[in-house]
Amino acid sequence: MSSQRKNMTLLAVISLALGAAIVSQAGLLAEAVQRVFVERASFSSVIVLLGLLLVVMVVRTLLSYGNGKIGLRMAAAAKTNMRAAVLQNLTHATMPSTLRGQTGGKVSIALDAVDEADSYFSQYMPRMMEAAMIPILILVVTFILHANTGFIMLFTAPFIPLFMILVGLKTKNKSEEKYAQLAEFSGTFLDSLQGLVTLKIFGRAHRQQQEIERSSLGYRDATMGILKIAFTNTFMLESIVMLSIGIVALELAIQLLVFKSMTFHTAFFVLLLVPEFYSLLKNTGTAFHSGRTSMGAVRKVEGMLQETTGESRDTNGNEGAGTSDGIKSEIFHPDDLSRLPSIELDNLRFRYAPDSFELETGRISLGPGEHIAIVGKSGSGKTTLLHLIAGLLKPASGTVLVNGIPLSQYDETAWFQQVSYITQHPYIFAGTLADNIAIGAGGNITRAEIERAAEEAGLAALTAQLEHGLDTIVGEGGRGLSGGEKQRLALARAFLKRPLLILFDEPTVGLDLHTERVLQRSIAKLAKTATMITVAHRLYTIQQADKILFMDNGVLVDSGRHNELLERLPQYAEMVDVQRKGGLSS
């Protein structure tokens, strides 16, 4: 709302003008009826009065339209800002918060919950502004015309907002329950859709179908609960309004017909104002209900933003590729990333949760242009260490220094422009091969550059066999491509980007020997112009490394060249012996 001050001021001005138009319309209509039906005036004598009445009615309509238009504009701006905040928060979230929860639930909040906030700005705020001004104006005019009616309106009016508050609080709770059910349903449905083949293979499709049905029914029940409250709210508001208008009409009839203490013009004028008064309060009650429903959705969005922001701050410590709120301790200097980076790990400590696995590194330096291998058993912390070096995770203590500067002081966007990270399962988006390769570079790139990157990554043989070459469409997640082809496509992205730091997380695991050799040749070519850090499992890769980091149960035990570690580190010698005998090592 802080960014809507100008619109709120405009709403207040229009609402005040609308109140004046409502009172003027009632006064002109009462005057016209008085002249035509009581004084029996000719039509020609009231033509000007009727024309003026028509003008006021048109002005009132235009003012109401203006209020609605401003509300829609406020809603559009608020939803744009809210969705931008959600998307920015998701892109800057820490790795633990990114991996936690269901994708469908996050999508539901980013799309459905943000859309539901519309009625708060487009309906609730305009109606509340009108309710803050117009009823008071009508009440003042009514007291001037007939004090008894003013007192009746003053006494009965509080019942409407009181009932609104009671219903609104109940609606808010139901709305939050509804969006919890929607997030659960969306998450369950999307997970089931993505894993449909696996569910069929293991005979769990029917059980998952029942789970989707259960989530769907839960969402339905939550929605129907809100509708039940809405119908009850409408019935009670109508009852209160009709009873109040009836009391006022009865009192006016007694004053006019029994005591003859007021004129027909005054009585009719007041009788026209009273329904306007209660109608505004009733519409405010309906808008209040919608606003409370919207607030339940907004609370979900705020909860998501606070959760990811809080986690980012909790895990930030002294380190990071940039804080979640965009605050950096120093301004980034482009020259700091214009050369091959040297990296220093200064006593890093990291823990995913209080009682979980903990990583420790001590102090170690990685030289510019070196090829580093991280080795160790499964679960020893190799990938976690790679994520810390990449800036995807923030250590609880200690610092990652890049060219002597803490990684937290680099602009996140500038840092990631110089980094390529290739995992075992790189994500391939639905689209053409060329489009997927082009993700690796920012700015304008030519078709020739994409083709050259594909050739250097070993994709030339594949594209030559395809009818449309690099314009061939691939499915979401790389459906239609083999594991080796996905890895080559990921390498093509790196060739196009030409980063200064390349991170590999066991990219050749599960590939056949021929495909692995093709990839190794491409990796060696790419690494000539970069510092390369690889989570390694093949003895060939380990032996070729300039420096090996040996991890064991979360601790960086030792580092050095292959022969050095063979001599002084029994755990490393045992791992190499298993490799030579053809065993498996992670």
Phi and psi in degrees as a GROMACS rama.xvg file:
@    title "Ramachandran Plot"
@    xaxis  label "Phi"
@    yaxis  label "Psi"
@TYPE xy
-62.8053  -25.6145  SER-2
-89.455  3.77921  SER-3
-112.397  20.5101  GLN-4
-60.9784  -42.1591  ARG-5
-63.0329  -44.3976  LYS-6
-65.7224  -37.1006  ASN-7
-66.1538  -39.127  MET-8
-63.1258  -42.5079  THR-9
-63.4808  -39.7024  LEU-10
-60.4879  -42.0302  LEU-11
-63.6946  -44.1072  ALA-12
-63.1334  -46.6902  VAL-13
-65.0597  -38.7102  ILE-14
-64.2845  -39.6695  SER-15
-64.4326  -43.3574  LEU-16
-64.8328  -36.4593  ALA-17
-64.8084  -39.7166  LEU-18
-61.5927  -42.8643  GLY-19
-63.2232  -38.4225  ALA-20
-66.3787  -38.119  ALA-21
-64.7008  -46.5894  ILE-22
-63.9321  -42.4301  VAL-23
-63.913  -41.1199  SER-24
-61.8672  -44.5509  GLN-25
-63.6359  -42.0733  ALA-26
-64.8271  -44.5542  GLY-27
-65.6885  -40.219  LEU-28
-65.4742  -41.0504  LEU-29
-63.9572  -40.7977  ALA-30
-64.4315  -42.2476  GLU-31
-63.3969  -44.5206  ALA-32
-63.7112  -41.4116  VAL-33
-58.331  -46.8536  GLN-34
-70.0511  -42.7299  ARG-35
-75.9002  -47.4099  VAL-36
-96.345  -25.8217  PHE-37
-98.5588  -50.4435  VAL-38
-87.13  -6.63969  GLU-39
55.2749  40.3582  ARG-40
-72.4464  154.5  ALA-41
-72.661  158.303  SER-42
-62.0062  -38.7653  PHE-43
-64.9595  -28.1164  SER-44
-77.0122  -17.8338  SER-45
-110.677  7.59962  VAL-46
-61.9053  -40.103  ILE-47
-65.6189  -41.6456  VAL-48
-61.9215  -42.9827  LEU-49
-67.1474  -37.4699  LEU-50
-63.3205  -42.4876  GLY-51
-63.1922  -38.989  LEU-52
-62.2092  -41.8792  LEU-53
-62.6217  -41.568  LEU-54
-62.1788  -44.441  VAL-55
-62.8009  -39.8787  VAL-56
-63.9306  -40.6189  MET-57
-64.7524  -44.1904  VAL-58
-60.8706  -42.487  VAL-59
-60.8273  -43.2935  ARG-60
-61.719  -43.349  THR-61
-65.4362  -38.9575  LEU-62
-65.6324  -41.1536  LEU-63
-63.009  -41.8685  SER-64
-62.6774  -41.2345  TYR-65
-62.0987  -41.7861  GLY-66
-60.6633  -44.5954  ASN-67
-63.913  -38.538  GLY-68
-65.6453  -42.2584  LYS-69
-64.1524  -40.2809  ILE-70
-59.9425  -43.1406  GLY-71
-64.1704  -38.598  LEU-72
-65.6695  -41.2458  ARG-73
-62.0227  -42.5598  MET-74
-63.8753  -42.8824  ALA-75
-62.8769  -44.892  ALA-76
-65.4731  -42.507  ALA-77
-64.4531  -43.1679  ALA-78
-66.4892  -38.3944  LYS-79
-61.8389  -47.2596  THR-80
-65.0862  -40.9579  ASN-81
-66.3016  -44.9123  MET-82
-66.4781  -37.3298  ARG-83
-62.7415  -40.5601  ALA-84
-64.2793  -41.0393  ALA-85
-63.527  -48.3353  VAL-86
-65.3431  -40.8833  LEU-87
-64.7803  -39.2833  GLN-88
-65.657  -40.147  ASN-89
-65.6364  -39.7923  LEU-90
-72.354  -25.1227  THR-91
-102.634  7.0724  HIS-92
-69.5207  154.589  ALA-93
-69.9344  160.929  THR-94
-58.3434  -44.1664  MET-95
-59.3467  -43.2121  PRO-96
-70.8493  -29.4637  SER-97
-67.1633  -39.5197  THR-98
-81.1199  -18.9884  LEU-99
-80.0984  144.527  ARG-100
83.1033  179.45  GLY-101
-99.6844  140.855  GLN-102
-59.4547  -41.9798  THR-103
-60.6287  -36.8394  GLY-104
-64.3566  -41.2955  GLY-105
-67.7972  -39.8014  LYS-106
-62.6577  -40.2642  VAL-107
-61.5054  -41.3933  SER-108
-68.1891  -44.1763  ILE-109
-65.0194  -30.8362  ALA-110
-103.846  -66.1422  LEU-111
-68.2594  -46.471  ASP-112
-65.2851  -40.4819  ALA-113
-64.8551  -41.9346  VAL-114
-62.2818  -35.4221  ASP-115
-67.1756  -20.4522  GLU-116
-69.8918  -10.8041  ALA-117
-53.5476  -48.7822  ASP-118
-66.3779  -23.2453  SER-119
-63.1408  -42.9651  TYR-120
-88.2589  -37.6145  PHE-121
-82.386  -24.7331  SER-122
-119.554  -52.2798  GLN-123
-63.2239  -51.2417  TYR-124
-64.9794  -45.8793  MET-125
-60.1007  -41.7731  PRO-126
-67.1376  -38.0182  ARG-127
-67.3904  -36.7957  MET-128
-65.824  -41.924  MET-129
-62.6559  -42.9996  GLU-130
-66.2942  -25.3773  ALA-131
-77.7977  -15.9153  ALA-132
-122.868  -51.7355  MET-133
-65.645  -47.8921  ILE-134
-58.1452  -36.463  PRO-135
-64.9582  -41.834  ILE-136
-62.5211  -44.8118  LEU-137
-63.9279  -39.847  ILE-138
-63.6287  -41.6091  LEU-139
-62.2678  -46.24  VAL-140
-63.0327  -40.4657  VAL-141
-65.0453  -41.6913  THR-142
-61.7519  -37.5974  PHE-143
-65.7724  -41.4756  ILE-144
-77.4178  -44.6151  LEU-145
-157.42  103.406  HIS-146
-62.2078  -36.9358  ALA-147
-58.8178  -45.4039  ASN-148
-63.1053  -38.8772  THR-149
-59.5319  -41.6059  GLY-150
-67.2031  -39.2035  PHE-151
-62.0061  -44.8478  ILE-152
-64.6565  -40.8833  MET-153
-64.6151  -33.4792  LEU-154
-77.997  -39.6951  PHE-155
-85.1687  -25.6149  THR-156
-58.8396  -40.7293  ALA-157
-60.8125  -21.7882  PRO-158
-64.0695  -31.6077  PHE-159
-69.3654  -54.4199  ILE-160
-63.9937  -32.8773  PRO-161
-61.9169  -45.251  LEU-162
-66.4582  -36.3135  PHE-163
-59.139  -44.4586  MET-164
-62.9537  -46.207  ILE-165
-61.473  -46.2887  LEU-166
-68.4493  -39.9154  VAL-167
-62.0365  -40.7317  GLY-168
-63.4969  -41.7997  LEU-169
-65.1268  -40.1301  LYS-170
-64.1516  -41.2494  THR-171
-59.1712  -45.8846  LYS-172
-62.9659  -43.0074  ASN-173
-65.1219  -36.891  LYS-174
-65.9554  -42.5244  SER-175
-62.9417  -38.5269  GLU-176
-63.7898  -39.2602  GLU-177
-61.7073  -44.6502  LYS-178
-75.3816  -25.808  TYR-179
-65.0827  -42.3079  ALA-180
-66.44  -39.1926  GLN-181
-64.8786  -42.6745  LEU-182
-62.7727  -41.3517  ALA-183
-64.178  -44.2849  GLU-184
-63.6932  -45.6678  PHE-185
-62.2823  -43.9428  SER-186
-63.4981  -44.6744  GLY-187
-63.212  -42.2843  THR-188
-65.456  -45.9414  PHE-189
-67.437  -41.9628  LEU-190
-59.8032  -42.1123  ASP-191
-65.5313  -40.3297  SER-192
-65.646  -42.339  LEU-193
-69.3284  -32.8384  GLN-194
-105.352  27.7944  GLY-195
-61.8548  -41.8706  LEU-196
-62.3654  -44.9243  VAL-197
-62.4918  -41.4093  THR-198
-62.9798  -39.6701  LEU-199
-67.1738  -43.4983  LYS-200
-60.7627  -39.0053  ILE-201
-95.4842  10.4097  PHE-202
66.4516  28.9623  GLY-203
-108.21  7.55323  ARG-204
-62.0927  -41.4375  ALA-205
-66.5117  -41.6421  HIS-206
-65.209  -39.4377  ARG-207
-67.1755  -32.8061  GLN-208
-61.334  -41.2312  GLN-209
-64.96  -36.1227  GLN-210
-66.6422  -40.3841  GLU-211
-63.7202  -41.1745  ILE-212
-62.8199  -41.6032  GLU-213
-62.5071  -44.7885  ARG-214
-63.854  -40.4362  SER-215
-63.4402  -43.7545  SER-216
-66.6594  -35.5188  LEU-217
-63.106  -41.6765  GLY-218
-66.0777  -40.4692  TYR-219
-61.2781  -44.4197  ARG-220
-64.1173  -40.1397  ASP-221
-64.3577  -40.9256  ALA-222
-65.6408  -43.9311  THR-223
-65.4814  -31.5525  MET-224
-62.5652  -40.5883  GLY-225
-66.9455  -42.0697  ILE-226
-63.0604  -38.0504  LEU-227
-60.7751  -43.9532  LYS-228
-64.0891  -39.1298  ILE-229
-62.8318  -44.8649  ALA-230
-65.6019  -40.6392  PHE-231
-62.7687  -42.3697  THR-232
-59.4695  -46.6616  ASN-233
-62.5723  -44.8996  THR-234
-61.3276  -46.508  PHE-235
-66.7438  -40.6177  MET-236
-63.5919  -44.3282  LEU-237
-61.2447  -40.7744  GLU-238
-64.1402  -45.2948  SER-239
-62.9117  -44.3201  ILE-240
-64.2508  -47.9494  VAL-241
-63.0781  -40.7888  MET-242
-64.3349  -41.8997  LEU-243
-65.7398  -45.2932  SER-244
-62.6234  -38.8913  ILE-245
-62.0626  -41.2577  GLY-246
-64.6643  -43.5178  ILE-247
-63.243  -44.7418  VAL-248
-61.4988  -40.2995  ALA-249
-63.8172  -43.7246  LEU-250
-65.2073  -39.8289  GLU-251
-65.2913  -41.4202  LEU-252
-62.1123  -39.866  ALA-253
-65.043  -44.7669  ILE-254
-65.3074  -37.4058  GLN-255
-78.7514  -44.3182  LEU-256
-96.9789  -34.8254  LEU-257
-90.3647  -58.4862  VAL-258
-86.347  -16.8534  PHE-259
50.155  42.1718  LYS-260
-96.683  1.40037  SER-261
-147.177  156.946  MET-262
-82.3764  161.122  THR-263
-61.3656  -40.9057  PHE-264
-57.6069  -47.3803  HIS-265
-65.0998  -45.2988  THR-266
-61.25  -44.1151  ALA-267
-68.514  -39.5343  PHE-268
-58.7037  -48.8187  PHE-269
-63.3175  -41.6895  VAL-270
-64.9484  -28.9205  LEU-271
-75.2286  -32.6406  LEU-272
-75.6683  -34.7405  LEU-273
-60.0817  -49.7476  VAL-274
-61.4176  -33.8316  PRO-275
-61.9421  -41.8082  GLU-276
-60.1975  -51.8233  PHE-277
-73.0653  -31.5467  TYR-278
-63.0058  -40.1591  SER-279
-63.5938  -43.1787  LEU-280
-65.6712  -38.4875  LEU-281
-65.8124  -45.7411  LYS-282
-62.0819  -34.8796  ASN-283
-64.7888  -38.0857  THR-284
-62.9126  -42.9601  GLY-285
-63.7916  -43.6683  THR-286
-65.0565  -35.3097  ALA-287
-62.563  -40.3273  PHE-288
-60.7486  -46.7593  HIS-289
-63.2571  -38.7524  SER-290
-63.7956  -39.6079  GLY-291
-66.6951  -38.0365  ARG-292
-62.0123  -43.6219  THR-293
-62.7192  -39.815  SER-294
-63.5149  -31.6603  MET-295
-61.8162  -40.5468  GLY-296
-68.4935  -42.2111  ALA-297
-63.5757  -37.217  VAL-298
-60.9502  -36.3631  ARG-299
-63.5403  -43.114  LYS-300
-64.0808  -46.2925  VAL-301
-62.4962  -39.4203  GLU-302
-61.5259  -41.4  GLY-303
-64.8353  -42.8314  MET-304
-65.0203  -43.9105  LEU-305
-66.599  -37.6167  GLN-306
-63.9203  -50.3351  GLU-307
-70.8249  -36.1434  THR-308
-66.536  -42.4951  THR-309
-63.0738  -41.5163  GLY-310
-64.7245  -39.1986  GLU-311
-62.8392  -39.9493  SER-312
-71.0429  -38.7613  ARG-313
-63.3563  -37.6407  ASP-314
-95.8661  0.116824  THR-315
-71.761  -46.171  ASN-316
56.4995  -128.848  GLY-317
-101.65  9.93911  ASN-318
-139.305  163.632  GLU-319
151.416  162.464  GLY-320
-83.5009  5.32085  ALA-321
141.84  136.294  GLY-322
-73.5625  161.634  THR-323
-66.6185  -25.5984  SER-324
-97.0211  10.0332  ASP-325
83.8628  6.38894  GLY-326
-89.3554  128.554  ILE-327
-123.678  148.568  LYS-328
-71.1349  -27.073  SER-329
-143.124  161.65  GLU-330
-76.4231  136.904  ILE-331
-70.4808  136.566  PHE-332
-108.865  120.447  HIS-333
-56.6315  -32.0435  PRO-334
-63.6247  -22.866  ASP-335
-67.7388  -19.8205  ASP-336
-120.132  28.2355  LEU-337
-95.6591  0.777745  SER-338
-135.633  167.977  ARG-339
-57.2571  130.446  LEU-340
-79.7442  140.774  PRO-341
-99.0387  139.074  SER-342
-122.696  133.842  ILE-343
-124.708  126.689  GLU-344
-97.9841  114.279  LEU-345
-108.397  88.1324  ASP-346
51.9296  56.4235  ASN-347
-73.1336  140.921  LEU-348
-135.265  135.348  ARG-349
-148.143  142.113  PHE-350
-143.843  130.569  ARG-351
-68.7012  -38.0296  TYR-352
-148.114  161.541  ALA-353
-52.3467  -39.2427  PRO-354
-107.417  21.9863  ASP-355
-106.096  -175.977  SER-356
-51.7927  138.306  PHE-357
-121.586  140.026  GLU-358
-110.087  138.159  LEU-359
-135.965  142.542  GLU-360
-121.023  -23.2227  THR-361
72.451  -154.442  GLY-362
-117.254  126.062  ARG-363
-151.632  146.535  ILE-364
-115.085  139.831  SER-365
-118.539  118.518  LEU-366
-75.291  158.123  GLY-367
-65.2392  135.021  PRO-368
79.4322  -1.29722  GLY-369
-75.0475  154.112  GLU-370
-106.466  111.331  HIS-371
-104.847  136.864  ILE-372
-115.172  130.723  ALA-373
-105.224  120.811  ILE-374
-127.82  163.619  VAL-375
153.093  172.969  GLY-376
-69.3672  167.353  LYS-377
-62.8614  133.066  SER-378
83.3803  9.42169  GLY-379
-83.2198  -10.0196  SER-380
107.798  16.7934  GLY-381
-64.0386  -51.1663  LYS-382
-67.3508  -36.5926  THR-383
-60.6561  -43.3305  THR-384
-62.7562  -40.1298  LEU-385
-62.7305  -40.0356  LEU-386
-66.6657  -35.2013  HIS-387
-66.7546  -42.226  LEU-388
-65.4619  -37.0712  ILE-389
-72.8371  -18.3063  ALA-390
88.6875  9.16141  GLY-391
-78.4181  -24.9449  LEU-392
-120.365  150.266  LEU-393
-108.485  123.912  LYS-394
-67.8359  150.405  PRO-395
-69.4405  -32.2802  ALA-396
-152.771  165.789  SER-397
87.1182  175.099  GLY-398
-141.347  142.133  THR-399
-98.8723  118.885  VAL-400
-102.837  128.759  LEU-401
-115.909  116.362  VAL-402
53.031  38.4063  ASN-403
80.9061  -0.183856  GLY-404
-113.701  134.076  ILE-405
-56.8984  137.888  PRO-406
-59.3009  -27.8402  LEU-407
-65.3451  -18.7022  SER-408
-91.7535  -3.92869  GLN-409
-86.5388  145.642  TYR-410
-65.0353  129.263  ASP-411
-59.4915  -44.4293  GLU-412
-62.9778  -44.9034  THR-413
-63.7654  -36.8051  ALA-414
-65.2966  -49.4675  TRP-415
-70.0798  -16.9848  PHE-416
-68.7563  -20.6628  GLN-417
-103.785  7.90006  GLN-418
-123.878  136.722  VAL-419
-121.509  134.43  SER-420
-126.801  114.515  TYR-421
-113.251  118.683  ILE-422
-98.0689  -179.366  THR-423
-64.4601  -32.3687  GLN-424
-129.452  76.0564  HIS-425
-62.4818  142.933  PRO-426
-84.0028  130.013  TYR-427
-111.001  126.547  ILE-428
-86.4837  155.561  PHE-429
-65.5937  125.827  ALA-430
153.799  -166.526  GLY-431
-82.0253  162.188  THR-432
-60.2015  -40.88  LEU-433
-61.8705  -42.972  ALA-434
-62.8149  -39.7926  ASP-435
-67.3373  -36.5676  ASN-436
-69.1376  -39.2268  ILE-437
-64.7255  -17.3929  ALA-438
-59.8458  -27.0057  ILE-439
-70.4092  -9.7093  GLY-440
-131.568  145.754  ALA-441
-97.5854  161.526  GLY-442
77.7264  -164.577  GLY-443
-83.8443  129.825  ASN-444
-130.362  152.931  ILE-445
-95.3236  162.767  THR-446
-62.77  -37.6826  ARG-447
-61.5183  -38.684  ALA-448
-66.4917  -38.8696  GLU-449
-64.6698  -44.2007  ILE-450
-63.0975  -40.4456  GLU-451
-65.9008  -40.4359  ARG-452
-63.2324  -41.2785  ALA-453
-63.4258  -40.5657  ALA-454
-66.9921  -42.6815  GLU-455
-65.9176  -28.0052  GLU-456
-85.6421  -0.937344  ALA-457
85.4071  22.0648  GLY-458
-93.1676  -2.53913  LEU-459
-60.638  -42.1794  ALA-460
-63.7143  -38.3721  ALA-461
-67.7909  -50.1788  LEU-462
-64.7308  -29.1246  THR-463
-66.35  -28.554  ALA-464
-83.797  -13.3711  GLN-465
-93.5469  140.241  LEU-466
-61.6085  -39.4509  GLU-467
-103.3  7.94164  HIS-468
57.335  -130.206  GLY-469
-69.7642  -10.8093  LEU-470
-90.2397  8.05748  ASP-471
-68.7215  134.48  THR-472
-82.0685  133.559  ILE-473
-116.274  153.428  VAL-474
-79.4961  168.948  GLY-475
-60.4956  135.649  GLU-476
77.875  7.04554  GLY-477
83.677  23.4163  GLY-478
-60.515  130.204  ARG-479
104.492  -10.0054  GLY-480
-113.136  146.349  LEU-481
-78.9383  171.643  SER-482
-60.5909  -42.4432  GLY-483
-65.5253  -38.8018  GLY-484
-66.6937  -36.296  GLU-485
-63.582  -41.5833  LYS-486
-65.5625  -39.5495  GLN-487
-64.5023  -38.7779  ARG-488
-64.0114  -40.0401  LEU-489
-63.8904  -38.0455  ALA-490
-65.8161  -37.3915  LEU-491
-60.6795  -38.3362  ALA-492
-59.2355  -43.1742  ARG-493
-67.4247  -39.3323  ALA-494
-62.542  -36.9365  PHE-495
-71.1126  -35.4937  LEU-496
-78.9961  -34.2245  LYS-497
52.384  62.2035  ARG-498
-76.8467  165.663  PRO-499
-89.366  -20.052  LEU-500
-131.703  125.311  LEU-501
-117.952  129.012  ILE-502
-116.331  127.885  LEU-503
-119.399  131.633  PHE-504
-112.032  86.5737  ASP-505
44.9788  60.3224  GLU-506
-70.149  -17.2774  PRO-507
-106.134  10.6057  THR-508
-64.0377  132.718  VAL-509
83.0018  2.05468  GLY-510
-94.4647  154.149  LEU-511
-71.0099  164.556  ASP-512
-61.6303  -40.6078  LEU-513
-64.8385  -47.4011  HIS-514
-63.0646  -38.4382  THR-515
-63.4571  -41.0549  GLU-516
-65.5091  -39.7596  ARG-517
-60.4602  -45.3435  VAL-518
-65.8315  -40.1307  LEU-519
-60.9608  -39.718  GLN-520
-64.6198  -42.0361  ARG-521
-66.4374  -40.8405  SER-522
-63.1149  -42.9574  ILE-523
-61.473  -39.8712  ALA-524
-66.6977  -41.4408  LYS-525
-68.0135  -34.8348  LEU-526
-75.5414  -8.80101  ALA-527
-64.6928  -24.6599  LYS-528
-116.47  25.2204  THR-529
-153.088  160.597  ALA-530
-81.8635  129.979  THR-531
-123.071  130.719  MET-532
-123.433  123.663  ILE-533
-125.518  131.112  THR-534
-77.1422  108.445  VAL-535
-105.41  151.918  ALA-536
-136.738  -20.6998  HIS-537
-88.7923  137.166  ARG-538
-60.0131  -35.4701  LEU-539
-60.8806  -45.4756  TYR-540
-65.1903  -41.2107  THR-541
-63.5881  -45.7532  ILE-542
-64.6885  -31.0529  GLN-543
-80.9264  -10.5679  GLN-544
-71.605  145.243  ALA-545
-72.4019  -30.7985  ASP-546
-149.027  140.082  LYS-547
-116.345  131.304  ILE-548
-105.921  118.039  LEU-549
-100.674  119.554  PHE-550
-104.219  141.067  MET-551
-146.23  114.494  ASP-552
53.8775  43.1422  ASN-553
85.9492  -1.6428  GLY-554
-111.641  132.632  VAL-555
-78.2159  97.316  LEU-556
-71.4747  -47.433  VAL-557
-159.827  166.052  ASP-558
-145.832  153.6  SER-559
159.951  -173.655  GLY-560
-80.6289  168.65  ARG-561
-54.8778  -52.072  HIS-562
-65.9025  -34.5521  ASN-563
-65.9151  -43.2291  GLU-564
-70.958  -32.4935  LEU-565
-59.1684  -35.8522  LEU-566
-79.1719  -38.7665  GLU-567
-109.862  -4.17322  ARG-568
-127.646  100.242  LEU-569
-58.9178  -37.4706  PRO-570
-62.7026  -38.3976  GLN-571
-68.5283  -43.3955  TYR-572
-61.2473  -37.7659  ALA-573
-66.0041  -41.9409  GLU-574
-63.4303  -41.7853  MET-575
-65.9028  -38.036  VAL-576
-63.0089  -40.7001  ASP-577
-62.6295  -41.18  VAL-578
-60.9722  -45.9559  GLN-579
-65.4438  -29.77  ARG-580
-84.7256  2.67022  LYS-581
87.3459  13.3346  GLY-582
-77.7918  -176.382  GLY-583
-108.884  140.323  LEU-584
-141.257  143.853  SER-585
